[in-house]
Every structure is written in structure tokens, then in C-alpha cells.
Amino acid sequence: MTTISTPPSNTLDSLSSITLSMDKQTSSPSSSKPHHQQSLDDPPPPLTKSLTPTSPDSHHSTAAIELPNLLYLSFNQDSGCFAAGTDRGFRIFNCDPFREIFRRDYDTGGGIGVVQMLFRCNILALVGGGPDPQYPLNKVMIWDDHQSRCIGELSFRSEVKSVRLRRDRIVVILAQKIYVYNFADLKLLQQIDTFTNPKGLCEVSHLAGSMVLVCPGLRKGEIRVEHYSSKQTKFINAHDSRIKCLALTHDGRLLATASRKGTLVRIFNTLDGSLLQEVRRGSDKADIYSLAFSPTAERLAVSSDRGTVHVFNLKVDYGQSAIESSQTPSEHIKTTPSVVSHLSFMKVVLPKYFSSEWSVARIHLNEGLQYVVGFGHQKNTVVILGMDGSFYRCEFNPVGGGEMSVVETHNFLKPDETFS
């Protein structure tokens, strides 16, 4: 085991030391593909005594014991899978078809407060959480599920709020600082100072090639955009109040932001910082929990503490993006007009509210519950995950709009049961 220490900087949230621990017998992930990359659809490897694999019988046994408490939910990079951190371990699920792929339940400790997937491979980033954390809250553990063990460790002076993964980078978010590492050797590449960031807001582009990173700037309501190909940093004054939620397209060209007011969502061009569109979730203040672009960036999904999920049609001219250039001409993005208030003709004399663009489709679930939303792989569908263990696949009409229809529900803490 080797330990590499990097001297701390003189900032408030700096590391007392950055400890990178890699077992010499295990080669680190390459710059393009993690070590022993294996599809999560493959059978899991043999497990140690402290871990419990998923089996058909284990689904039935969970009904007889107390269910774990959810601490964290996140989709993988293409929303085809999702990860759940609990006070006992973590679980990985496939979205379509819905099924639990595997789980890791620990005999002692067990709380996982952050679990981030790397597409569908065996490499995960884990951070402890809950009343009895499995790992310290100030450490990021790089877990190789093929070997059923941690192959790397990043240590910090303060609590880790979130982690983002690319095939070539690891991004660690603290309350006022972000660290960017090379995945091949866990070398520290960049430190970024941010405005107070208790929710660990940060997003990175996922397509192969140069990375785009967005995070809070140094002032309230400001967004920092890092373009690594051009080595340029751009600042966007997105809102007057504090940033509450962020989303980025796969290629990093479009950014969606919501503030703590939660009434408006703004879409920006990350290349020049221009405001492209503004959509309205509602008129009352709300906490926006998640934002998600569709794969072709023609739609945006928004969830809030009002118990609602909205889908907006975007009218953004996306141009010849990396996604679009890989499609045939017949597959190019067709923008659909957003719904506009029928009182928009009065916008000259009345507030901007009356000319706002409204969602084309929506669904109302349980108010006050936190939901994470992503677009499904089936056409015109969204997948909604609730912190009560609920899984919903909903279908919407992109033209007629209106209320979404629920086509599939599950309780993923008890996979054999369906939410009514």
C-alpha cells in the first residue's frame, strides 16, 4: 500500500492532506476505462462475510425484517440504472426492466450517504453517512465490486458533500471547495473555490472527450463553468438568490438552473453564458429537488417538494452537438413549442408571470417527499424515484400534454411489492 500526500492550500476548506491509497497489486483505472470494468448485468463475484448478495429468497426475507432507511438516491450517467445508499449499505437497480441487480449490506456500521455509479461498470464511489456510517464522512472510497473491496481512498479535512464520476475524472465536492482528480492515478488536477454549497451542487459532462464542469461560483446566484478543452472559465449570473439545483446535458453545452425560490428554471448556453429559455414551475415558492435533460435535450424534467414532476418542451436551437452529429438527418432534434400562458398578450402591462412558459406534462405525487427524476429509455417516459422507496415509470404526451399516466410502480426497498 502506498500513500501519496499533497500539501494543503491556505483556503478555508482545504485538505489537511490528500491521501491517495492504491494497492500496488491492483492497477488503477486507465484514463479511458476503469480496471476490471465489468457490466453490472454479469453475475456478482464471491462476497466476503460482511456482505450480502441479492437472491430471489432475499427479496422475500426483507418483508420479515425491518426495512433500511434511505440516505441517498442517484441515477447513473444515462439514467439506465440507479443507486440507493441506506443505513445498512447500498443497492444497485436496473430501470428498464426494473430489477435489483445487487446489494451490499454490511454486518457492522453500514451507512452509505453517497453512492455514485460509473455508467454500468463495477467501479463505484462511496461516502459514509447516517447515524452509523460505514466509512468516515470525510473520505471517498473507490469501490471495485468485481473484487468486493475498496481499491482507492481520498481523504479530506471536512465532510464530503457529493461526488461525480467520469471515465477519466473523479470530482469531489465539499462545502466550499471542489477537487478534480485524474482517474488513472488519482492525481489532483484542480482545486475550485465555491460559494457555500451544502448540497454539493456540481455536474460534469459525460461524453468521451473534453470535460465541462459546472458548479456554484463565488457569489450568490452565480454559476462557474469550466471548459477543459479550451482551458476557459466562464461565470454566469443565473439568479438573484442562491442556486438550489443544476443539470447539464451529456455533452455539456446546455445548463439548467433553479434558485431557492423554485418558481423559475433557466436554460443557458455554457459556451457563451447566454440565457436561452426560461420556464415556470409555478407561482409559489418550492424546493427544486432535481432537474434532468432528455438525451436529445429537447425536454427538461423538474421535481419539487410540492410533490410534482413537470416536463417542459425546450425550444433551444441545440446546433450540431456531439449527440446530434452522431445521428442521421431524420433523427435530428425537432423542437416542440412550450405551453405559454393564454394571458401572454397582456405581458406589456402585467408581470412577467403571464408570459411564462409552462410545462407540457405533469404528475402530482406525495407533497413534501423528495423525488429524483430522469428520462426513461422508452419514448416519452420519465422514471421517478422517491425517498420512500417508490419507483414510478410515467408516460406523457409531448403534444397534447396534461397529466402523465403511471405505467409501472414498485417499492424498491421491497422489490416484490408495488406502490398503489
N, C-alpha and C positions, 0 to 999 in steps of 0.2 A: 504494500500500500504506500503510495507516495502522496505527499502533501505539498501543495504549492500555495504560498501566501503572497497576496498582493497588498502593498501598503495602503492604508485608508486615506481618503481625501479629507479635507478640512471642513466638509459641509455637515449640516445638522444630522442628516440621516445616513451618513457614511458608514461603511462597514468597519468594525474593529479589525477584522481581517476577512479576506475572501478565501475560504478554504475549499479547495477543489480536490476531492479524493477519488482516485480511479484505481481499481485493481489492475495491476500490471498483467495479470493473466487473462484479463478481458479487454480486448481492444475497444476503444471508444467508438461512437458512431462516426461514420465518414461524413464528409461535408455534404454528400447528397443522399445518403441512406444510412440509418442507424444500424449498429451492429446487431446481427442475428434478426434482422427485420423479418417478421412473420405475420401473416394475416391473422386477425382475431377470429376468423372463421375456422382456423385449424384447431385441432384438439389441444387443450392446455397441457403443459408439461406436468410431470410429477410435482406434488406440492410438499412443503415442509409441514411439520406437525402443527404449526401455528396458523396454518391457512386452511380454509375450507373450500373445496371446489363446488361448482354448481352441478347438480344432478337432478334427474326427474323427481327422485324421492325428496330432495332437499326443498323443493317447492312446496310439497305437502307438509313437511315438518315445520316450515315457517309459520303456518297457521296456528300451531300449538304453542308457539313461544312468542314472547313479546317482540314486536317489530322494532327495527332500528330507527333512530331519528335521523332524518336527512339533514346534512350540513351544507351540501354543495351540489349543484347541477350544472352541467355544461355539455353542449354538443361538440362533436369533433369538427374538423375543418370543413367538411362538406355536408354536415347535418345528417349523415347516414347512420351515425351511432351517437350514443350519449353516455356520459359517465356520471355516477352518483357517489358522492362521498357521504359516509354515515358515521355514527359514533362507534361503529364496530369495524369499519374497513371501507372497501369500495366495491362497486359493481359496474359492469360494462354491459350495455344493451345495444341491440340492433333495432333500427327503427322500422324497416320495411323488408321483410315481415318483422313484426315486433317479436322479440325474444331476448331473454337474458343470455349473454354469451359466456360470461364467467363472473365470479365474485371472489373476493379475498377478505375473509373475516378473520380477525386476529383474536387470539385467546386472551391476551392482556392488552390494556390500552385500547387502541383500535381507531380512535377518532381521526378521520381524514377530512380536513377543512378545505382543501383544494386538490382536485384531480383533473389533470389536463391530458387529453389524448393527442397522439401524433398520427393523424389520419386513422388508418386501421391497423397499424403495426403494434408490436409488443412493447414499445417504449412509452412510458408514462412519466409525468411529473407529479409528485405527491408532496403535500404540506400537511402537517398535523393540524388538528382542530378539535373543537368540542371540549367537554369537561375532562376527558381523559385522552389526550392526544397520543397517537402512535409515534409521531415524530415531533421534535421541537417546532414551535411556531415560526422560528427564525431560520429554518432550514428548508431547502428544496432538495428532495430526494429524487434522483433519476432511477426509476424502477424499470427493470427488464423482466417482463413477465415470462419470457422464454426460459430464463434462468431462475425465476421466482426469487429475485434478490435485487437490492439496490447496487448499481454499478457506479454511481457518482453522487456527489453531495456538494451543495453550495450553501455556505453559512454566512449569516448577516447579523448585524448588531441589533436590528429592530425586526418587528414582525413582518412576514411576507404576506402581502395582500392578495396577490394573484400571480399567475404565470401564463405566458403564451409560448407556443412551440411552433417552429418551422423545421423543415428537414435540415436546415443549416444553422439555425439560431435558437437560443433559449433566451427569453425575455422575462426578467423577474421584476415585479412591481412592488415597491414599498410605499409607505405613506407619503413621502416627498421625494422619492428618487426612483429611477428605473435603471436597471443594469442589463446590457446586451452582451451575450456570450456566444462564442463560436461553438457549435455542437461537436465538432470533430475532436477538440482538445480541451473544451471548457475554458478557453482563454477569454478574459474580459476584454471586450472591444470598445464599449462606450458606457459612459455614465450620463444620465439626463436628470436634471433637477426639475421638479414639477410643483404646481400648486398643491395644497393639501388634498390628498387623494385616498380617502379612507376605503373606498370601494375597489381600489386597484384598477381604475379605468385605463385601458390600453388595448389597441388592436394592431395586428400586423397582417400584411397581405400574405396569401398562401400559395400563389402560383410560383412555379420554379422561376428563378431569375432574381433580379434585384428586389430587395425588400422595401416596402413602405411601412412606416410605423406612425401611428397617431396616438397622442396622449394629451392630458391637460398641460397647458403652458404654465407660465409663472404668475399669471394674473387670473382673477376670477372670470370665468366665461371664455377663456382663451384656449385654443387648440394648437398644439405643436405638431407639425408634420415633418417627418424625416424621410427624404428621398435618398436612398443609399447609392443608387446608380449615378446620380448627378452630384452627390455629396452636398445637397442643398437642404436647408432648414427653412420652413415657412410657418408663419404664425397667422392664425385665423381668429378674428374676434367673432366667435359664434353666437354668444348670448350675453345678456347683461348680468344674469345670475349664474351660479355655479353649475358646471357641467354635471349631469346626472347619468348619462348613458351615451355610448358610442357604438357605431357599426361601420365596417369597412367592406367594400367589395373585394372579391378574391384577388383582383389584380391591383387593388389599392388606389384606383382612380376616383372613386366616389366615397364620400364620407357622410354619414348621418349622425346628427347630434340632437340631444334633448337636454334641457336645463331642469333645475329643481322645480320650476313651475309646472312642467309637464303638459302644457297645453299645445305647444308647437314643436314640430320636428323639422329641422332644416337639413337640406342636402347640399353639399359643397363639392366643387371640383378640387381635388387635392393638388393638382398641378399648378393652378394659379390662385387658389383660395377663393374663387368666385362662388357666390350663392346661386345655386341653380333652381331650387324649388323649396317651397315651404308648405307643409301640410299641417292640418289641425286635428289633434286627437279629440279635443273637446274644449269646453269653456271653463270648467272647474279645474282647480289645481289637482295634480295627481303625481304619484311617483312612477316614473317610467322604469320598468324592470329590465326590458330587453328590446333591442332593435335588430332586425335581420333583413338583409337584402336577399332577393331571389338570385339564383345562379346567374341569370342574364341581366340582373339589375333593372328589370322592368317593373318590379314591385318591391314594397317595403312593408314588413310586418312589425307591429308595435304592441307590447303588452304593458299593462299598468296595474297599480293596486286597486283600481276600480273594478277589477275582475274581468276586464275586457281585453280582447285581442282585435286589433284593427289591421286591415290590409289596404294599402294605398297603391294606386296605379301611378307610376312615375312617368313624367313626360320629358325626361332628361335625354338630350342627344348624347348618347354614350360614345359615339365615334368608333373608330377602328381599334377597339380594345384588344387585349391579348385573347380574351374569350371569344370575341366576335370574329377575329381573324382566323380562328380555327374552325369556324362554321361555314357551311355552304351558303350561297346567297339567299336561298329560300329560308334559312334558319336565322337570318339576321333579326335583330331586335325590332319588334313592332311596338311602338309606344301606344298606350291607350289613354284617352283623356281621363283625368281625375274628376271626381264629382265636385262641383262647385256650388256654393250656396245659391239658392234661387233668388236671393236678395242682393246678388252681386252688382246689379245695376245701380244700387244705392251707395256703392263704395265711395263715391265722390263726397257724400255728405255724412256718411256713417262710418263707424270704426272699421278697422281692417278685418275684424271678425266676419263681416258679412261677405267678404270676397275670398275667404279662406277656402282651401281645397280640402275636401273631406274624404274619409275612407270609402272605398267601394264595397267593402265587405267587413263584417264584424261578428263577434260572438261574445256573449256575456257568460262568464263562469262564476266562481265564488269571489265576491268582493273581499279585499284585504289579503288574499293569498298571493304569494309570489309565483309568477309563471315565467318560464323561459320559452321563447318561440323560435322556430326555424322553418324553412320551407321544405316540404316533403319532396321525395323523388318522383312521386306520381304528379301528373299535371294538375295545377290549380288546387294544391293541398298545402296545408300547414300542419306541423307537428307541435303540440303544446305540452310542456312538462310542468307539473305543479309540485310545490314543496310539500304537498300532502301525499306524494307518490302517484299522482294521477298522470296518465298518458292519454292524450287525445289526438286523433288524426281527423282533421276537418277539411271539408271541401268547400270551395267558394266559386261563385260565378263571376268571372272577371269583367263581364259586360253588364249583366243585369244587377250584380251586386246583391246587397241585402244581407240577411242573416246567413252565416255559414251553417252547413249541416255536419253533424258529427257522424263519421262513418266507422270509427273504431275507438274504443276506450279500454284502458287497463289500469289496474293498480300495480305498478311495477315493484312495490315492496312486497306484494303478494301476487306474483305473476299469474296465478291461476284464476284470479278474481277480476271482474270487470266493474268499472265505475258506473253507477246508474245515474 
